[in-house]
Amino acid sequence: MTERWFEDYLPGTVHELGTVTVDEAEVLEFARRFDPQPIHTDPGFAARGPFGGIIASGWHTCSLMMQRYAVDYLSPASSLASPGMDELRWLQPVRPGDALAVRVTIESARASDSKPDRGVVRSLIEVLNQRGEPVMTMRAVNMIARRPRGT
């Protein structure tokens, strides 16, 4: 991870965060714990369903994205918190064996008026399958510390 500060999050910059492969055992385990719908947990039921097999919970897809986002985009030196996200969309089913790539485009960065030690960065996050098809998009809002003086 590169140390980044608010001043380094430039609008228009695109970050490719690498890929993660979707593991069937993890799809089933995650769904059983957090999203126990049979389309995610029961291979027989899912085979007869509209997707013809098990698909990952959208929340599992979010957590796979978040791992890449936290490790390869946010900097431990400056990431303060997130007040939320907007426009979460699950566009295509995610299946075991899919290789998901995460791409982040910085849409805006503005210094905080009330807290001069930080800024607010808004980013478009896209999760793409191995065919380059978007399977998930969302817009994230992050509070990022400004570079300390003298560094």
Stockholm file with secondary structure:
# STOCKHOLM 1.0

chainA/1-151         MTERWFEDYLPGTVHELGTVTVDEAEVLEFARRFDPQPIHTDPGFAARGPFGGIIASGWHTCSLMMQRYAVDYLSPASSLASPGMDELRWLQPVRPGDALAVRVTIESARASDSKPDRGVVRSLIEVLNQRGEPVMTMRAVNMIARRPRGT
#=GR chainA/1-151 SS CCCCCGGGCCTTCEEEEEEEECCHHHHHHHHHHHCCCHHHHCHHHHHHSTTSSCCCCHHHHHHHHHHHHHHHTSCTTTEEEEEEEEEEEECSCCCTTCEEEEEEEEEEEEECSSCTTEEEEEEEEEEECTTSCEEEEEEEEEEEECCCTTC
#=GC SS_cons         CCCCCGGGCCTTCEEEEEEEECCHHHHHHHHHHHCCCHHHHCHHHHHHSTTSSCCCCHHHHHHHHHHHHHHHTSCTTTEEEEEEEEEEEECSCCCTTCEEEEEEEEEEEEECSSCTTEEEEEEEEEEECTTSCEEEEEEEEEEEECCCTTC
//
